[in-house]
Amino acid sequence: MLSLQRQWKTLSLSFADAILTVSMNRPKVNAMSPELLTELVEVFDQTSKEDKVRGVHLRSNLNSTFCAGADLSTVYNLSVAGKKSAIDKFVFETLSRGMTAPLYCSKPVACSLDGHTIAGGLMLALSCDYIAIGTRKPFRIGITGPIVGIPYPLKAVKLVQHQLDPSVGYRLLVDATLHSSSDFPIKCERSESPDDLSRKWLKMICQRPLQGFQTTKQKWWSNIISLDTLDNEQEKQAYFEAVTSDECLQAMKNALAKEKS
């Protein structure tokens, strides 16, 4: 556990009953800054190497939000600067790897959703092995990037196709309509206490020999992970042209101004 016993800036960690609880803690909405994304990758990578950890519980320390996705100010500032190499690194490396960090972890990962789960936050949840949704209060789930003209990379599109009904996934990626957590069509269990559900599932899985689970998990996610080997310059160029267009820049600027008002 020594590798995990350090000062995390955007995460809070606790360990009990062989389960590591990872709580995102970046007010106000756990927006995915480079720092949060990097720490997610580090904690899940290190957990894979820790024999004492049998499972991981991913949650939020914030009352109203699980995760609001990529930090729009980061995307906007990179786009205004117009440096393609910096945009490529953030979107196709830092963001791509960070928002899918759970699926690379060799241990079972359960997440508890009890607040708004938006864009990259939804990708993060879809990358977990088990999802529990809270029912005490409805919250929003969906993808908002299309509203400001931000396209989704192939890896994110394939993740949505893999985990959701194709017709639902396409509408999410195109329409950017937010759904109520009460009826969002996702493979999950629901309860007033999603944390309890997640821990209950993890305890069940952790009582079993892990190697069989790990083999199945590796096979389940293999098509998504294999996309990391692609270096699609055409996709990167199309993304760059989209986010640096006048329309997209103005839409992002308006959205950021609205957040501040």
N, C-alpha and C positions, 0 to 999 in steps of 0.2 A: 504493500500500500504506500510505500515511500514516494513513488512517482506521482501519486495523487495528493499527497500531503504537502500542498504548496498554497500560495495565496492566489486565488482566482479572482480576476477583476469583474467578470460578468456572470459568474456561476457561483452557486453555493452547493457544497457537497456534504453528504452525510452517509454513514455506513452502518447497517444493522441487518442481522440475519442473512448475511451473505449478499445483500442487495445494496447496490450503490444508488443513492438518490441524487440526481443532478437537477438542480432548480435554476432555471434562467433568471437572472436578476439584473436587468439593464432597463431601469425606468426611462420613459414612461410606458413603453409598449414592447420591450424586448426587440427593438428594431435590430436587424442583422448588420451590425457594423463589422468591419474587418476583424476587430478584436474579439467579438462574440463568436464569429464564424471560426476563427482560428482556435479559440478555446474549446469549442464543440468538437472539432477534429481531434485536438490533443487529448481531451478527456476520454473519448470513445476509443481512440487508438491505444492509449495507456491501459484502459480497462481490459482490452483484449488480452493483455500480457499479465494481468493480475489474477493469479490462481484463486485468491481468497474471494474474489468477486464472481458470483454466479449469475447475476442478472443486474440490469440497469433500469431504473425508474426515472423517466424524463418528465419534468413538469415545469411550471412557472411559479415564481414567488410573487407575481403581481396578481391582484385580485380580479382584474377585468380582462386581462389579455394573456393568452398563451404566447403568441409571437406574431408580430405584424409584418414579418417579411423583411426583405432587404431595406436598408436605410436609404430612403429616397434621396436624402441630401448627398449621400456618397455618390450615387449614380448620377445625380444632376451635376455635381461639381466636376466629376470625371468627364462628363459629356461636354460641359462648357469648355473645359481645358482642351478637349479634342485630341487627347493623346490615346491613340488606339492601343498601344502596348499596355497602358495602365488599365484601360477598360477591359481588355482581354484577360489580364491577370485577375482582376476583381471578379468578373462575371464567370469566366470559364475555368478558373482555378479556385479562388477563395470562396466565392458564393456556391459554385457547383459542388464543391467537396464538403463545405460546411453544412449546407442545408440537407445533405443526404448522409451525414456522418453516422447515424445509427445503423444504416444497412451494412456498413463496413465492419461493425463491431461483431466479434465472434460470439459474444454473449447475447442472450435474449434481452430485448429492449421493449419496455412498455411505456406508453406515454399517456398522460392524463390531460384532457382538454377541459378546462373550466372557464375559458374566456376566449375572446376573439382570436381566431386562427386564420391568418390572412397570407395569401401569396406564398413566399418562401416558408412561412410558418406552417402552411398546409403541407408543403413539400417535406418539411421536417417530420411532421406527424405521419405522413404516408410512408416515410422511410423506416418507421418502427414496426416491430413484429406484432404489436397488440396496441389497440387504441381504446381508451375508456373516455366517454363523454359525460360531463356533468349535466344534471337536469334541474338544479335548483333555480337557475335563471337562464333564459335563452341568450345565446350570443351568436355572433356572425362568423360564418366560415365561407371562404371563397378566394378568388384570385382577382387582383385589382390592376395589375400591370397594364392590361390593354386599354384602360381608361386614359392613361397618359401616353399610350403608343409604344410601351416597352414590350418587345416580343419575348417569348420564352425560349431558352435554348433547347436543343433536341433532348438532352438528358432529362430536363424537367417535363417535357411533353411525354416522353416515354414512361416516366414514372407515373404520371397521371393515367396514362393508358393502361399501365400494368396494375394499378391499384383500384381504379374506379371503372364503373360501367362506361364504355367508350362514348356513348351519347351524352352522358353527364359530364365527362371530362372535356369533350369538345366544347360544350356550351360554357363551361367554366373558363376555358382558355380564350374563347372568342367574345362571349357576352360580358364577362366581368360582373356577373350578377352575384350578390352576396346572399347566402342561404341562412336560414335559422338553424341553429344546432339541433333543434327539436326534431327536424325531419330531414336533415342532410343525409343523402343516400351513401353511406360509407360502412365498411365492415368494422363494426365496433360493438361494444356493450355500453349500456347507459345506466347511470345511477346518480343519486344525489351526492355520493362521495366517490368520484372517479379515482382518487388516490387509493382508496381501499380496494377497488376493483383491480387496479393495476398491480398492487402488491399481492393480492390474492392469486392472480394469474402467474406472476413471477414465482411465487412460492411453489405453486404446482409444477411449473416447468423446472425449477431449480432442484426439486427432489429427484429428478430423473438424471440418468447419465447424460452429460452434455454433448458428447461427441456425435450422437445421432442427430440432435437438434442442429448442431453446427454444420453438419454435412447437408442437411435439408435447407438450412438458411442460405448457405453458399450457392446451392443450385437455384434457389428461388430468385436470388438477386443477380445471378450471373450475367443476364442480358443487359441489365442496367450498368453494372460495374464495367462490362466490356466496352462501353462507350467512352471510358476514360482513355482508351488507347487511340481514339480518333483525334486527329488534329485537322479539323475542318476549317480551313482558312476562308472558304466561301461563306460558311455560317457566321464566322466572326466578323467578316466584312459587312454582311447584311445587318447584323446586330449594330455594329458601329454606325452605319449609315442611318439606321432607324433612330437611335438615341441621340444622334447629333443633328437630326433634322430640325428645322425651325419650329415645326408644329410640335414635335415631341418636347423640345426644350421649353417652349412656352407653356405646354400642358404641365410639365413637371414644376415649373416656376409657380404657376397658379396653384397647384396642389400644395406646395410647400408654404405658400402665403396663407392658404386656407387653414393649414395646420397651426400656424402661429396666431391666427385671429381668434 
